[in-house]
Amino acid sequence: MNKVTFIIAEKSYVIRTGLIKIINGFPETSVIKEITDAGKLKKIVNNNKPDILIINSKLLDDAHEDIREMFSEKMKTKFVIFVGTKRESEHFSYFDEKISVDDNKEEIIKKLQTIITSKLPEKHKADSVELSEREKEVVKQIALGKTNKEIADLLFISVHTVITHRKNITRKLDIKTVSGITVYAILNNIIDIDEAV
Amino acid sequence: MIISKDTKLAEVIHHNYQLIPIIYRFKIKFGFGDGTVEQICKKNNINTEFFIEIVNLFHNEDYYSTDKLQSFPLKYTVNYLLKSHQYFNRVKLPLIEKLIHELFWEDASNKKNKDILNKFFVQYRKEVIEHTTNEEKEVYPFILEIEKCYSENKTDDLCISKLKHKSVKDYQESHDELNSALLDLKNIIIKYLPPADNSDIIERILTEIFRLEKDMADHTRIENTVLIPVAYKMENELRKKIK
């Protein structure tokens, strides 16, 4: 499953642990990195391109600066500022959402839910379970025990293309192993049980 | 909750029932009374400190460190890992296989669904047995020999000859394949298998797979963060001495 990814930039262990616990309560999320040091922020965020970055205002030098300018332009990351008091949050106009340590349970859950939900459609789209006809053909050949080279020759495509198809099949079906793909193929009548190796 | 020597063992189980198989692995039998961890460990001839590290590691997986576990003789760890192999191979995997046999579909797909799941699982069991047998016959004995040479400060011919052909590093084998197979099985059952007519069995199979997965992940973690690094360090020290 494609999950909505978070990076949390926050010095305090107590607050980090609390945020992670709340985020993990949403089933389709995953906290991929924790940052405690402002110096590493740019590199880690650019390398990991999270869907959502939550950052404590103490880790930023200038409240009025557009945080997007710190990172690579291609990122579709949503930025959430974490502030000490609600009053402080008035400064951070460039952020998609503001969370305060004073927020009550309902407020923080509603804010997180909204921002997670805004990221879900693209995740679900990437998850699409429908295999293309070509991918079904590749599933069939994998289940028959063919190697990448054999599949490439049979379908007049390059080995590289076969590998791309296999990656997409694994992503769409959430099945990695050859025996798993074989089970899928038999259950969906793509091959007969007697044909499987 | 951090489990200490003064925690009541019964409380430990109430707090996290996933620890039931871990207790079993130390051969503690239920009906153990109202004793603390320390009292019950003593009665059962178990090293209390080691027991505490293992249960905490399993229970507090996000933050409990393996530092202390690294300081125990490796034979303790190996012994624990052997017990969990036995548990996987003799208890859990046969149970899941038996449950798969009990599945039932009223329509014509019955035989096909059962056959294909069974075939997948038998293959998986075979791979687990191959993997664990290799560890029991090759990896663990080699590591214990390294430890013996190291702790007795021996650099005699026997130890030297052992290190000539093998290294602990060769055994940093990946468990990814075995993991992926369990994940696949979960997804097949959750998403793709036609609904069985005795869906209570499906529920039991899934529950067992999730438990097994956690247990196995923990097993791998002990190997990768305790057994292999400690043995590798000993091996390197030995190699320095031999030179």
Chai-1 contact restraints between the chains, C-beta under 6 A:
chainA,res_idxA,chainB,res_idxB,connection_type,confidence,min_distance_angstrom,max_distance_angstrom,comment,restraint_id
A,D174,B,N187,contact,1.0,0.0,6.0,A-B,restraint_1
A,I175,B,D184,contact,1.0,0.0,6.0,A-B,restraint_2
A,I175,B,N187,contact,1.0,0.0,6.0,A-B,restraint_3
A,K176,B,S180,contact,1.0,0.0,6.0,A-B,restraint_4
A,K176,B,D184,contact,1.0,0.0,6.0,A-B,restraint_5
A,T177,B,S180,contact,1.0,0.0,6.0,A-B,restraint_6
A,T177,B,A181,contact,1.0,0.0,6.0,A-B,restraint_7
A,T177,B,D184,contact,1.0,0.0,6.0,A-B,restraint_8
A,S179,B,F120,contact,1.0,0.0,6.0,A-B,restraint_9
A,S179,B,Q123,contact,1.0,0.0,6.0,A-B,restraint_10
A,G180,B,D184,contact,1.0,0.0,6.0,A-B,restraint_11
A,V183,B,I116,contact,1.0,0.0,6.0,A-B,restraint_12
A,V183,B,F120,contact,1.0,0.0,6.0,A-B,restraint_13
A,V183,B,I188,contact,1.0,0.0,6.0,A-B,restraint_14
A,Y184,B,Y192,contact,1.0,0.0,6.0,A-B,restraint_15
A,I186,B,I116,contact,1.0,0.0,6.0,A-B,restraint_16
A,L187,B,Y192,contact,1.0,0.0,6.0,A-B,restraint_17
A,I193,B,K112,contact,1.0,0.0,6.0,A-B,restraint_18
